Amino acid sequence: MQLRKVVNHGNIRWRVTTRLNGKRKQRFFESREGARGWIKLLNADDASGGFWGQRTVAERDEIISAFNASRERQVPLLEAILDWQPLVPAKSASVREAVALYLGSLAASSFRSASLKQIKSNLKQLASELDCTPCREVTSTMMEEWFMKRNWKRSTIDGVIAKVGPFFSWCVREGYSEVNPCKAVKRPRADKEPPAIFTPYEAKKLLEEAYRTDNGLVPFLAIGLFAGVRPMEIMRLKWKNISGQYIEVSAAKSKTRQRRLVEVLPSLSSWLELGGELPARNKRKRLTALVAKCGLKWQQDIMRHSFASYHLAMFRSAEKTALELGHRDSTMLFRHYRELVQIADAEEYWSIKPPT
């Protein structure tokens, strides 16, 4: 048996010359390692009961190709074979069909009614847009075009992806799609408009008007303005969840299903001592009337944004503010919640107390 480096058809190859079943044979390999591997197989053939000699030419070629491929990829051949999984026939479903199946699977989910309503709304919009398109043909570009067509802002796109992304992950799990197109979506830059917040004067005016004309709303407003608790979370609170030092937002009451304790600062404590309804009944109608009476403009998350902005300016700790908000870090705080305010305004905000 000979191993020699030669030129074969203009290419450098490693040639093995030997005799198999009484006949002279030559094989060419791209690498010395591949050639030596074949030689080892031949030398071990006698010890293995003549396995190699009993293989057809096609079988030998297949074994050698597999061996060479395993070496190139640095994966043991036996390990690759043992880890092999049979191919599962691809399922086919249009976006509309898959959405119907997915929504049906959510019937027994633990989503709150408001979240489930938003998921259904976003997925029905998606189904209306892509309709009969097979799930596995939906691309990130198609998703981006959908967002652009609706002229959605970055914050809206983030919210829609949060609701639609799990649907495509489910499609991957069920075999209707190979990838989740939401994961590679290029999002526009963050909205340029700073978050809306109340000025100290507006916050004080709102609280004092509630104190005079609708005292039951005071806890809702005070907790939102001075603790930054989300409005939907406030509506799940009861007085027993508030102690002298902290507001306990349990996992069941939290939007993120993560329990947290929010500090009761002196300004908040003074307003909570007035009592009121917790939760407030018929809150939406009463709040609308109160805001109109004050001549103010109510915008989404304005109380939480106000709290974040004034808390950061007053205490100068992004980590502390993010912790109070229930965020994992300060990224969300700087991206969506904080408006720049002066320290004097922050001091005025945190000094707002009930009329005496």
TATANOR-V799966 format. One record per run of one state. SS is the DSSP state (A for helix, B for strand, O for the rest). FROM is the first residue (numbers start at 1). TO is the last residue. If there is no record, write none. Layout:
BEGIN
ss->SS from->FROM to->TO
ss->SS from->FROM to->TO
END
This chain:
BEGIN
ss->O from->1 to->1
ss->B from->2 to->8
ss->O from->9 to->10
ss->B from->11 to->20
ss->O from->21 to->22
ss->B from->23 to->29
ss->O from->30 to->31
ss->A from->32 to->43
ss->O from->44 to->51
ss->A from->52 to->54
ss->O from->55 to->56
ss->A from->57 to->72
ss->O from->73 to->76
ss->A from->77 to->82
ss->O from->83 to->93
ss->B from->94 to->94
ss->A from->95 to->108
ss->O from->109 to->112
ss->A from->113 to->130
ss->O from->131 to->133
ss->B from->134 to->134
ss->A from->135 to->137
ss->O from->138 to->139
ss->A from->140 to->149
ss->O from->150 to->153
ss->A from->154 to->174
ss->O from->175 to->180
ss->A from->181 to->184
ss->O from->185 to->199
ss->A from->200 to->213
ss->O from->214 to->214
ss->A from->215 to->227
ss->O from->228 to->230
ss->A from->231 to->234
ss->O from->235 to->238
ss->A from->239 to->241
ss->B from->242 to->242
ss->O from->243 to->245
ss->B from->246 to->249
ss->O from->250 to->259
ss->B from->260 to->263
ss->O from->264 to->265
ss->A from->266 to->272
ss->O from->273 to->282
ss->A from->283 to->294
ss->O from->295 to->301
ss->A from->302 to->315
ss->O from->316 to->317
ss->A from->318 to->325
ss->O from->326 to->330
ss->A from->331 to->337
ss->O from->338 to->342
ss->A from->343 to->349
ss->O from->350 to->356
END
